[in-house]
Amino acid sequence: MAMIEIINVHKGFGSHAVLRGVNLIVEKGESMTVIGGSGSGKSVLLKNIIGLLTPDKGRVIIDGQVLNDLDEFGLNEIRKKFGMLFQMAALFDSLTVWENVGFGLKQHTKMSDKEIRSVATEKLALVGLKDVEDKMPSELSGGMRKRVGLARAIAMNAEIILYDEPTTGLDPITADSINDLIVDLRKKLGVTSVAITHDMQSAYKISDRIAMLYKGEIQEIGTPDQIRSTTNPIVRQFITGSAVGPITAD
Amino acid sequence: MESAAGSPGFINNILETLGRKTLGFFTEVGSVLIFFGQTLRWTFSSPFYFRNLFGQMEQIGVNSVPVVMTTALSTGMVLALQSYTGFKRFGAETLIGTVVSLSMTRELGPVLTGLMVAGRAGASMAAELGTMRVTEQIDALSTLATNPIKYLVVPRFVASTIMMFFLTVLGMIIGIIGGYFVGVKVLGTNPVTYINNSIDFAEVTDIWYGLIKALVFGAVIGLIGCYKGFNTEGGAEGVGKATTGAVVVSCMLILILDYFLSALLW
Protein backbone atom coordinates (compact mmCIF):
# COMPACT_ATOMS: atom_id res chain seq x y z
CA MET A 1 0.00 0.00 0.00
CA ALA A 2 1.40 3.36 -1.03
CA MET A 3 2.06 5.85 1.77
CA ILE A 4 3.50 8.59 -0.42
CA GLU A 5 2.61 9.08 -4.08
CA ILE A 6 4.37 11.76 -6.09
CA ILE A 7 2.70 12.05 -9.45
CA ASN A 8 4.21 14.10 -12.28
CA VAL A 9 5.36 16.87 -9.92
CA HIS A 10 6.79 20.01 -11.48
CA LYS A 11 8.23 22.85 -9.43
CA GLY A 12 10.17 25.92 -10.52
CA PHE A 13 11.35 29.24 -9.16
CA GLY A 14 11.00 32.07 -11.63
CA SER A 15 12.26 30.77 -14.95
CA HIS A 16 14.32 27.99 -13.34
CA ALA A 17 12.58 24.59 -13.41
CA VAL A 18 13.80 22.46 -10.50
CA LEU A 19 11.47 19.45 -10.67
CA ARG A 20 10.37 18.42 -14.17
CA GLY A 21 7.78 15.72 -13.76
CA VAL A 22 8.89 13.59 -10.82
CA ASN A 23 7.06 10.29 -10.27
CA LEU A 24 7.81 8.31 -7.12
CA ILE A 25 5.84 5.92 -4.94
CA VAL A 26 6.91 5.03 -1.41
CA GLU A 27 5.19 2.02 0.13
CA LYS A 28 4.02 1.94 3.74
CA GLY A 29 6.94 0.96 6.00
CA GLU A 30 9.46 1.34 3.19
CA SER A 31 12.72 3.23 3.45
CA MET A 32 13.31 5.22 0.28
CA THR A 33 16.41 7.30 -0.31
CA VAL A 34 16.61 9.93 -3.02
CA ILE A 35 20.17 10.55 -4.15
CA GLY A 36 21.43 13.29 -6.40
CA GLY A 37 23.98 16.05 -6.67
CA SER A 38 23.72 19.56 -5.29
CA GLY A 39 20.99 21.50 -7.09
CA SER A 40 19.32 18.36 -8.43
CA GLY A 41 16.07 19.23 -6.62
CA LYS A 42 16.24 16.79 -3.69
CA SER A 43 15.39 19.35 -1.01
CA VAL A 44 12.63 20.84 -3.15
CA LEU A 45 11.15 17.35 -3.54
CA LEU A 46 11.25 16.78 0.22
CA LYS A 47 9.58 20.14 0.86
CA ASN A 48 6.84 19.23 -1.61
CA ILE A 49 6.21 15.97 0.26
CA ILE A 50 5.55 17.75 3.55
CA GLY A 51 3.69 20.68 1.99
CA LEU A 52 6.29 23.37 2.66
CA LEU A 53 6.19 23.96 -1.09
CA THR A 54 3.27 23.40 -3.44
CA PRO A 55 3.83 21.79 -6.84
CA ASP A 56 3.28 24.00 -9.89
CA LYS A 57 1.85 20.93 -11.59
CA GLY A 58 1.20 17.36 -10.50
CA ARG A 59 0.03 15.90 -7.20
CA VAL A 60 1.45 14.71 -3.90
CA ILE A 61 -0.72 12.13 -2.13
CA ILE A 62 -0.04 11.19 1.48
CA ASP A 63 -1.86 8.18 2.88
CA GLY A 64 -4.63 8.68 0.30
CA GLN A 65 -5.01 12.43 0.81
CA VAL A 66 -4.05 14.86 -1.95
CA LEU A 67 -1.93 17.62 -0.38
CA ASN A 68 -2.78 20.13 -3.13
CA ASP A 69 -6.46 20.09 -2.10
CA LEU A 70 -5.86 20.78 1.59
CA ASP A 71 -6.28 24.10 3.38
CA GLU A 72 -4.02 25.26 6.23
CA PHE A 73 -5.93 23.19 8.80
CA GLY A 74 -5.94 20.04 6.68
CA LEU A 75 -2.27 20.44 5.91
CA ASN A 76 -1.43 20.73 9.60
CA GLU A 77 -3.44 17.59 10.34
CA ILE A 78 -1.45 15.70 7.68
CA ARG A 79 1.81 17.11 9.02
CA LYS A 80 1.11 15.45 12.37
CA LYS A 81 1.80 12.16 10.58
CA PHE A 82 5.29 13.43 9.74
CA GLY A 83 8.54 13.89 11.55
CA MET A 84 11.40 15.64 9.84
CA LEU A 85 15.10 15.70 10.55
CA PHE A 86 16.66 18.79 9.04
CA GLN A 87 20.15 19.00 7.60
CA MET A 88 21.46 21.18 10.44
CA ALA A 89 18.83 19.79 12.85
CA ALA A 90 16.97 23.16 12.98
CA LEU A 91 16.54 23.00 16.74
CA PHE A 92 14.83 26.02 18.28
CA ASP A 93 17.79 27.75 19.87
CA SER A 94 15.71 29.62 22.46
CA LEU A 95 14.32 26.36 23.90
CA THR A 96 16.03 23.64 25.94
CA VAL A 97 16.53 20.15 24.54
CA TRP A 98 13.43 18.69 26.21
CA GLU A 99 11.31 21.66 25.12
CA ASN A 100 12.53 21.09 21.57
CA VAL A 101 11.71 17.39 21.66
CA GLY A 102 8.33 18.01 23.27
CA PHE A 103 7.41 21.00 21.10
CA GLY A 104 4.79 19.15 19.05
CA LEU A 105 3.26 17.61 22.15
CA LYS A 106 3.06 21.02 23.83
CA GLN A 107 1.28 22.49 20.80
CA HIS A 108 -1.10 19.68 19.98
CA THR A 109 -1.88 17.79 23.19
CA LYS A 110 -3.12 18.69 26.63
CA MET A 111 -0.17 16.97 28.33
CA SER A 112 1.43 18.72 31.31
CA ASP A 113 5.03 19.89 31.14
CA LYS A 114 6.00 17.03 33.47
CA GLU A 115 4.45 14.44 31.13
CA ILE A 116 6.02 16.07 28.07
CA ARG A 117 9.42 16.07 29.74
CA SER A 118 9.02 12.40 30.54
CA VAL A 119 8.16 11.58 26.89
CA ALA A 120 11.13 13.70 25.77
CA THR A 121 13.45 11.76 28.08
CA GLU A 122 12.10 8.48 26.66
CA LYS A 123 12.59 9.61 23.04
CA LEU A 124 16.05 10.96 23.81
CA ALA A 125 16.96 7.55 25.24
CA LEU A 126 15.74 5.97 22.00
CA VAL A 127 18.25 8.04 20.06
CA GLY A 128 21.00 7.26 22.55
CA LEU A 129 21.06 10.47 24.60
CA LYS A 130 20.66 10.94 28.33
CA ASP A 131 21.05 13.77 30.82
CA VAL A 132 20.82 16.43 28.12
CA GLU A 133 17.23 17.50 28.76
CA ASP A 134 18.10 20.86 30.27
CA LYS A 135 20.91 21.78 27.91
CA MET A 136 20.49 24.44 25.25
CA PRO A 137 21.07 23.40 21.59
CA SER A 138 24.18 25.61 21.45
CA GLU A 139 25.81 23.37 24.09
CA LEU A 140 25.53 20.24 21.90
CA SER A 141 27.87 18.79 19.28
CA GLY A 142 26.74 18.33 15.66
CA GLY A 143 25.98 14.63 16.16
CA MET A 144 24.04 15.29 19.35
CA ARG A 145 22.01 18.00 17.65
CA LYS A 146 21.04 15.52 14.92
CA ARG A 147 20.00 13.01 17.55
CA VAL A 148 17.88 15.62 19.33
CA GLY A 149 16.38 16.55 15.96
CA LEU A 150 15.56 12.90 15.42
CA ALA A 151 14.03 12.61 18.89
CA ARG A 152 11.86 15.62 18.04
CA ALA A 153 10.87 13.98 14.75
CA ILE A 154 9.63 10.82 16.50
CA ALA A 155 8.13 12.50 19.58
CA MET A 156 4.61 12.63 18.11
CA ASN A 157 4.79 8.98 16.99
CA ALA A 158 5.14 9.97 13.35
CA GLU A 159 4.17 7.48 10.63
CA ILE A 160 6.54 9.04 8.09
CA ILE A 161 10.01 10.37 8.82
CA LEU A 162 11.80 12.61 6.37
CA TYR A 163 15.57 12.94 6.56
CA ASP A 164 17.26 15.89 4.88
CA GLU A 165 20.93 14.96 4.41
CA PRO A 166 21.11 13.08 7.73
CA THR A 167 24.88 12.58 7.70
CA THR A 168 26.04 15.85 6.16
CA GLY A 169 28.53 17.77 8.29
CA LEU A 170 29.34 14.81 10.56
CA ASP A 171 32.59 12.90 10.91
CA PRO A 172 32.48 9.36 9.38
CA ILE A 173 32.03 7.58 12.71
CA THR A 174 29.25 9.86 13.93
CA ALA A 175 27.68 9.67 10.47
CA ASP A 176 27.65 5.89 10.65
CA SER A 177 26.13 5.95 14.13
CA ILE A 178 23.34 8.15 12.73
CA ASN A 179 22.84 5.61 9.92
CA ASP A 180 22.60 2.81 12.50
CA LEU A 181 20.14 4.88 14.47
CA ILE A 182 17.93 5.43 11.40
CA VAL A 183 17.90 1.67 10.67
CA ASP A 184 17.28 0.88 14.33
CA LEU A 185 14.42 3.36 14.66
CA ARG A 186 12.77 1.97 11.57
CA LYS A 187 12.90 -1.53 12.98
CA LYS A 188 11.53 -0.41 16.33
CA LEU A 189 8.87 1.99 15.08
CA GLY A 190 7.98 0.53 11.66
CA VAL A 191 7.80 3.97 10.08
CA THR A 192 7.94 4.92 6.42
CA SER A 193 11.08 6.93 5.68
CA VAL A 194 12.24 9.16 2.91
CA ALA A 195 15.82 10.39 3.04
CA ILE A 196 17.68 12.63 0.66
CA THR A 197 21.44 12.41 0.58
CA HIS A 198 24.51 12.41 -1.63
CA ASP A 199 26.32 10.13 0.84
CA MET A 200 26.25 6.74 -0.93
CA GLN A 201 27.46 4.81 2.12
CA SER A 202 24.49 6.15 4.03
CA ALA A 203 22.11 5.47 1.14
CA TYR A 204 23.17 1.81 0.84
CA LYS A 205 22.87 1.28 4.57
CA ILE A 206 19.49 2.84 5.34
CA SER A 207 17.47 2.15 2.18
CA ASP A 208 15.11 -0.50 0.89
CA ARG A 209 15.13 1.34 -2.43
CA ILE A 210 17.17 4.19 -3.86
CA ALA A 211 15.98 6.70 -6.46
CA MET A 212 18.39 8.91 -8.36
CA LEU A 213 17.23 12.46 -9.11
CA TYR A 214 19.05 14.28 -11.88
CA LYS A 215 18.06 17.58 -13.47
CA GLY A 216 14.64 17.43 -11.87
CA GLU A 217 13.75 13.94 -13.06
CA ILE A 218 14.05 10.47 -11.55
CA GLN A 219 16.74 8.63 -13.52
CA GLU A 220 16.47 5.22 -11.91
CA ILE A 221 14.85 3.47 -8.95
CA GLY A 222 16.06 0.20 -7.47
CA THR A 223 17.26 -1.70 -4.46
CA PRO A 224 20.77 -0.87 -3.20
CA ASP A 225 22.09 -3.95 -5.06
CA GLN A 226 20.37 -2.95 -8.30
CA ILE A 227 21.77 0.58 -8.00
CA ARG A 228 25.26 -0.79 -7.32
CA SER A 229 25.13 -2.79 -10.55
CA THR A 230 23.40 -0.17 -12.70
CA THR A 231 24.40 0.42 -16.31
CA ASN A 232 22.83 3.88 -16.45
CA PRO A 233 25.87 6.14 -17.07
CA ILE A 234 24.49 9.03 -15.02
CA VAL A 235 23.75 6.86 -11.97
CA ARG A 236 26.98 4.95 -12.44
CA GLN A 237 29.03 8.14 -12.45
CA PHE A 238 27.24 9.47 -9.37
CA ILE A 239 27.59 6.36 -7.23
CA THR A 240 31.25 5.94 -8.10
CA GLY A 241 31.92 9.62 -7.50
CA SER A 242 33.77 10.07 -10.78
CA ALA A 243 34.45 13.49 -12.26
CA VAL A 244 34.40 11.95 -15.74
CA GLY A 245 31.04 11.25 -17.32
CA PRO A 246 27.76 12.85 -18.38
CA ILE A 247 27.37 14.76 -15.06
CA THR A 248 29.51 17.87 -14.97
CA ALA A 249 30.53 19.68 -11.79
CA ASP A 250 28.95 23.14 -11.25
CA MET B 1 28.10 58.69 -35.21
CA GLU B 2 25.31 58.42 -32.62
CA SER B 3 26.45 58.62 -29.00
CA ALA B 4 25.91 55.61 -26.74
CA ALA B 5 23.75 57.72 -24.40
CA GLY B 6 21.35 58.55 -27.21
CA SER B 7 21.13 55.09 -28.75
CA PRO B 8 17.84 53.13 -28.64
CA GLY B 9 19.64 50.32 -26.75
CA PHE B 10 20.67 52.69 -24.00
CA ILE B 11 17.15 54.10 -23.63
CA ASN B 12 15.72 50.57 -23.65
CA ASN B 13 18.09 49.61 -20.86
CA ILE B 14 17.05 52.59 -18.76
CA LEU B 15 13.35 51.86 -19.34
CA GLU B 16 13.89 48.17 -18.58
CA THR B 17 15.69 48.95 -15.33
CA LEU B 18 13.02 51.48 -14.39
CA GLY B 19 10.28 48.98 -15.19
CA ARG B 20 11.98 46.23 -13.23
CA LYS B 21 12.49 48.47 -10.19
CA THR B 22 8.88 49.70 -10.31
CA LEU B 23 7.59 46.15 -10.63
CA GLY B 24 9.87 45.03 -7.80
CA PHE B 25 8.65 47.87 -5.59
CA PHE B 26 4.97 47.10 -6.11
CA THR B 27 5.57 43.36 -5.70
CA GLU B 28 7.26 44.09 -2.37
CA VAL B 29 4.40 46.38 -1.27
CA GLY B 30 1.92 43.66 -2.24
CA SER B 31 3.88 41.05 -0.29
CA VAL B 32 3.95 43.27 2.81
CA LEU B 33 0.18 43.82 2.55
CA ILE B 34 -0.47 40.07 2.19
CA PHE B 35 1.80 39.45 5.19
CA PHE B 36 -0.10 42.14 7.13
CA GLY B 37 -3.41 40.49 6.20
CA GLN B 38 -2.19 37.07 7.36
CA THR B 39 -0.86 38.59 10.59
CA LEU B 40 -4.21 40.30 11.30
CA ARG B 41 -6.08 37.08 10.51
CA TRP B 42 -4.01 35.05 12.97
CA THR B 43 -4.06 37.83 15.59
CA PHE B 44 -7.75 37.27 16.18
CA SER B 45 -7.92 33.48 16.02
CA SER B 46 -6.92 30.88 18.59
CA PRO B 47 -4.62 29.44 19.85
CA PHE B 48 -3.09 32.46 21.59
CA TYR B 49 0.54 32.20 22.59
CA PHE B 50 0.45 34.36 25.71
CA ARG B 51 3.85 33.18 26.93
CA ASN B 52 5.42 34.35 23.67
CA LEU B 53 3.45 37.61 23.84
CA PHE B 54 4.64 38.45 27.37
CA GLY B 55 8.20 37.49 26.45
CA GLN B 56 8.09 39.89 23.51
CA MET B 57 6.48 42.63 25.60
CA GLU B 58 9.49 42.39 27.89
CA GLN B 59 11.94 42.23 25.01
CA ILE B 60 10.43 45.07 22.99
CA GLY B 61 8.98 47.20 25.77
CA VAL B 62 10.76 46.79 29.08
CA ASN B 63 14.21 46.44 27.54
CA SER B 64 13.66 49.60 25.46
CA VAL B 65 12.90 51.75 28.53
CA PRO B 66 16.48 53.02 29.10
CA VAL B 67 17.02 54.11 25.49
CA VAL B 68 13.57 55.74 25.28
CA MET B 69 14.07 57.56 28.61
CA THR B 70 17.46 58.87 27.60
CA THR B 71 16.20 60.10 24.23
CA ALA B 72 13.10 61.73 25.68
CA LEU B 73 14.98 63.37 28.54
CA SER B 74 17.62 64.77 26.22
CA THR B 75 15.01 65.98 23.72
CA GLY B 76 12.88 67.68 26.40
CA MET B 77 15.91 69.41 27.88
CA VAL B 78 17.31 70.56 24.54
CA LEU B 79 13.88 71.71 23.41
CA ALA B 80 13.54 73.90 26.53
CA LEU B 81 17.03 75.29 26.06
CA GLN B 82 16.59 76.10 22.37
CA SER B 83 13.12 77.57 22.68
CA TYR B 84 14.31 79.74 25.59
CA THR B 85 17.04 81.18 23.34
CA GLY B 86 14.51 82.02 20.64
CA PHE B 87 11.62 83.15 22.83
CA LYS B 88 13.83 85.40 24.93
CA ARG B 89 14.36 87.60 21.88
CA PHE B 90 10.73 88.70 21.98
CA GLY B 91 10.07 88.21 25.68
CA ALA B 92 8.01 85.02 25.49
CA GLU B 93 10.15 82.81 27.79
CA THR B 94 7.06 81.79 29.75
CA LEU B 95 5.84 79.80 26.73
CA ILE B 96 8.68 77.26 26.98
CA GLY B 97 6.41 74.87 28.89
CA THR B 98 3.77 75.07 26.18
CA VAL B 99 6.27 74.35 23.42
CA VAL B 100 7.82 71.44 25.27
CA SER B 101 4.53 69.79 26.23
CA LEU B 102 2.91 70.25 22.80
CA SER B 103 6.01 69.05 20.96
CA MET B 104 6.50 66.05 23.20
CA THR B 105 2.88 64.90 23.11
CA ARG B 106 1.92 65.57 19.50
CA GLU B 107 5.17 64.94 17.71
CA LEU B 108 8.47 64.17 19.34
CA GLY B 109 7.23 61.65 21.89
CA PRO B 110 5.80 59.18 19.35
CA VAL B 111 8.29 59.85 16.54
CA LEU B 112 11.48 59.63 18.60
CA THR B 113 10.20 56.66 20.57
CA GLY B 114 9.27 55.01 17.25
CA LEU B 115 12.70 55.61 15.77
CA MET B 116 14.43 54.31 18.89
CA VAL B 117 12.25 51.18 19.10
CA ALA B 118 12.70 50.57 15.35
CA GLY B 119 16.47 50.73 15.80
CA ARG B 120 16.50 48.47 18.82
CA ALA B 121 13.55 46.08 18.74
CA GLY B 122 12.79 46.15 14.98
CA ALA B 123 16.38 45.21 14.20
CA SER B 124 16.33 42.49 16.83
CA MET B 125 13.10 41.00 15.42
CA ALA B 126 14.48 40.93 11.88
CA ALA B 127 17.79 39.40 12.99
CA GLU B 128 16.12 36.76 15.17
CA LEU B 129 13.53 35.69 12.60
CA GLY B 130 16.09 35.98 9.79
CA THR B 131 18.40 33.59 11.63
CA MET B 132 15.49 31.25 12.24
CA ARG B 133 14.68 31.37 8.53
CA VAL B 134 18.19 30.59 7.29
CA THR B 135 18.69 27.82 9.87
CA GLU B 136 15.34 26.27 8.82
CA GLN B 137 13.77 26.75 12.26
CA ILE B 138 10.75 28.41 10.63
CA ASP B 139 10.33 25.40 8.32
CA ALA B 140 10.72 23.15 11.36
CA LEU B 141 7.79 24.97 13.01
CA SER B 142 5.63 24.28 9.96
CA THR B 143 6.59 20.61 9.91
CA LEU B 144 5.51 20.44 13.56
CA ALA B 145 2.05 21.59 12.40
CA THR B 146 2.51 25.01 14.00
CA ASN B 147 1.76 28.13 11.97
CA PRO B 148 4.92 30.27 12.11
CA ILE B 149 3.03 33.52 11.56
CA LYS B 150 0.77 32.71 14.48
CA TYR B 151 3.62 31.52 16.70
CA LEU B 152 6.36 34.01 15.84
CA VAL B 153 4.91 37.05 14.09
CA VAL B 154 1.65 37.71 15.95
CA PRO B 155 3.26 37.97 19.43
CA ARG B 156 5.90 40.40 18.10
CA PHE B 157 3.36 42.46 16.15
CA VAL B 158 0.94 42.75 19.09
CA ALA B 159 3.70 43.37 21.64
CA SER B 160 5.28 46.04 19.47
CA THR B 161 1.93 47.85 19.04
CA ILE B 162 1.01 47.71 22.73
CA MET B 163 4.46 48.55 24.07
CA MET B 164 4.94 51.51 21.73
CA PHE B 165 1.83 53.00 23.37
CA PHE B 166 3.30 52.71 26.87
CA LEU B 167 6.83 53.68 25.85
CA THR B 168 5.46 56.80 24.20
CA VAL B 169 3.52 57.73 27.35
CA LEU B 170 6.78 57.31 29.24
CA GLY B 171 8.67 59.34 26.64
CA MET B 172 6.14 62.18 26.85
CA ILE B 173 6.34 62.33 30.63
CA ILE B 174 10.13 62.15 30.78
CA GLY B 175 10.50 64.76 28.01
CA ILE B 176 8.19 67.17 29.80
CA ILE B 177 10.05 66.60 33.09
CA GLY B 178 13.36 67.26 31.29
CA GLY B 179 11.95 70.47 29.83
CA TYR B 180 10.66 71.53 33.25
CA PHE B 181 14.04 70.87 34.83
CA VAL B 182 15.91 73.02 32.31
CA GLY B 183 13.22 75.70 32.07
CA VAL B 184 12.73 76.14 35.79
CA LYS B 185 15.88 74.91 37.53
CA VAL B 186 18.50 75.93 34.98
CA LEU B 187 17.01 78.92 33.17
CA GLY B 188 15.04 80.25 36.14
CA THR B 189 11.54 80.46 34.63
CA ASN B 190 8.75 80.78 37.21
CA PRO B 191 7.59 77.19 37.97
CA VAL B 192 3.93 78.11 38.44
CA THR B 193 3.82 80.00 35.13
CA TYR B 194 5.68 77.14 33.43
CA ILE B 195 3.18 74.53 34.64
CA ASN B 196 0.14 76.74 34.04
CA ASN B 197 1.21 77.47 30.47
CA SER B 198 1.95 73.81 29.89
CA ILE B 199 -1.53 72.82 31.02
CA ASP B 200 -3.58 75.78 29.75
CA PHE B 201 -2.48 75.49 26.14
CA ALA B 202 -2.49 71.71 25.99
CA GLU B 203 -5.57 69.61 25.33
CA VAL B 204 -6.31 65.97 26.02
CA THR B 205 -6.61 65.42 22.27
CA ASP B 206 -2.93 66.38 21.89
CA ILE B 207 -2.04 63.36 24.00
CA TRP B 208 -4.44 61.10 22.12
CA TYR B 209 -3.13 62.21 18.76
CA GLY B 210 0.35 61.33 19.92
CA LEU B 211 -0.78 57.97 21.22
CA ILE B 212 -2.66 57.10 18.03
CA LYS B 213 0.59 57.77 16.16
CA ALA B 214 2.41 55.56 18.67
CA LEU B 215 0.04 52.65 18.01
CA VAL B 216 0.45 52.99 14.24
CA PHE B 217 4.24 53.25 14.52
CA GLY B 218 4.33 50.22 16.82
CA ALA B 219 2.35 48.18 14.30
CA VAL B 220 4.70 49.32 11.51
CA ILE B 221 7.82 48.36 13.49
CA GLY B 222 6.43 44.91 14.34
CA LEU B 223 5.19 44.27 10.83
CA ILE B 224 8.32 45.37 8.97
CA GLY B 225 10.73 43.76 11.45
CA CYS B 226 8.92 40.44 11.14
CA TYR B 227 8.40 40.70 7.37
CA LYS B 228 12.07 41.36 6.71
CA GLY B 229 13.16 38.57 9.05
CA PHE B 230 10.59 36.12 7.71
CA ASN B 231 11.68 36.68 4.12
CA THR B 232 15.42 36.51 4.70
CA GLU B 233 17.39 34.69 2.02
CA GLY B 234 20.96 33.45 2.10
CA GLY B 235 23.14 33.11 5.15
CA ALA B 236 24.72 35.66 7.47
CA GLU B 237 24.75 38.28 4.71
CA GLY B 238 21.00 37.84 4.24
CA VAL B 239 20.38 38.31 7.95
CA GLY B 240 22.48 41.49 7.87
CA LYS B 241 20.52 42.83 4.91
CA ALA B 242 17.20 41.97 6.55
CA THR B 243 18.20 43.74 9.74
CA THR B 244 19.35 46.88 7.96
CA GLY B 245 16.28 46.79 5.73
CA ALA B 246 13.97 46.48 8.73
CA VAL B 247 15.45 49.55 10.43
CA VAL B 248 15.62 51.68 7.28
CA VAL B 249 12.12 50.84 6.04
CA SER B 250 10.53 51.20 9.51
CA CYS B 251 12.20 54.59 10.09
CA MET B 252 11.21 55.85 6.64
CA LEU B 253 7.63 54.69 7.10
CA ILE B 254 7.45 56.30 10.55
CA LEU B 255 8.60 59.64 9.13
CA ILE B 256 6.31 59.44 6.10
CA LEU B 257 3.28 58.27 8.08
CA ASP B 258 3.99 60.96 10.68
CA TYR B 259 3.19 63.65 8.17
CA PHE B 260 -0.01 62.01 6.97
CA LEU B 261 -1.18 61.23 10.47
CA SER B 262 -0.39 64.81 11.57
CA ALA B 263 -2.39 66.14 8.62
CA LEU B 264 -5.25 63.75 9.39
CA LEU B 265 -5.33 64.39 13.12
CA TRP B 266 -4.67 68.11 12.95
Interface residues (C-beta under 8 A of the other chain):
Chain A: K47 I50 G51 L52 E72 N76 E77 R79 K80 F82 G83 M84 F86 Q87 M88 A90 L91 F92 D93 F103 G104 Q107 H108 R152 M156 L162
Chain B: P47 T135 E136 Q137 D139 A140 L141 S142 T143 L144 A145 T146 N147
